[in-house]
């Protein structure tokens, strides 16, 4: 199973720690998580089901910047979903 981790900023909509999910790519794994934690969907995806601009996704330690939702996962992949922070 894929291990999905969310940044602490999203702890009010997902539990602490890894969430096990099924899926062959990022979209499928997130869909599995959103089925159990629907409030998380609006924080991660926009109204056209694209990754929001302020969200950074890492798969097995690699920052995925393009084609995020289609990015393939292995059965033992670790997926990190984080809010990208900016400021000055």
N, C-alpha and C positions, 0 to 999 in steps of 0.2 A: 504494500500500500504506500502511496505517496504521503509524505508528512508535510502538512501545510502549516506554516507559522505566520502569524500576523503581528505587526508592530504593536507595542503597548498602547499606542494612541487609539487602537480599535478594540481594546479590551471591554468596552461597554456593549459591544455587539457580538463578540466571539469569546470563547473561554481562553483562559491562560494555558499556554503549552501548545504542543503540536496537535493538529486535528488530522486524523487519518482520512484519506480520500481516495477514490478510484478515478482513474482517467489516464488516457494515453497522451494527453496534451494539457496545457495550462487551462484552457477553457473548460474541458471536461472535469478536471479536478476542482476548479472553482465552482462549477455548476453543482457538483456533489456537496460541497461545503455550503453553498447558498441554499440548497434544499433543506438543510438542517438549521441554518442560521440566516434566514432571509434578510434580516436587517443589515447584514454586511454587504449585500449586493450594491446598494446605493452609494456606499462609501468607496467601492472598488471600481464599479462600472458606471459609465454615463448612460444617458437615456437611449443611446444607440448600441448598447452592449459592447462598448469599447473601454479599454483600461483608461481610467481618468488620468489627466495630465500630471497630477500630483502624486501618482502612485508609481513606485519603483518595484519591479519584480526581479527576483534572483532565483535561478534554478541551479541547484548543485554548486552554489558559490559564484555563478556567472550572472552578471547584470544583463538581463535580456532587454534590449532596447527597441527592436523592431520585430514585428510578427509575434508579439508576446503571447497572444491567446493560442496561436497555432504551434507554439514551441513544444516539441515532444518531451515527454517524461518517461523515465524508467519506473519500474514498479517500486524501486527503492529511492526515488528522487526526493529531494527536499526542496520545497517551494516556499520562498519568503515573500510576503506581500507587505510593503512598507510605504508609509506616507513620506514622500520626498520633502525635505524641509529646505526652505530658502529664506533669504532675508539679507539684511545689510546692516 
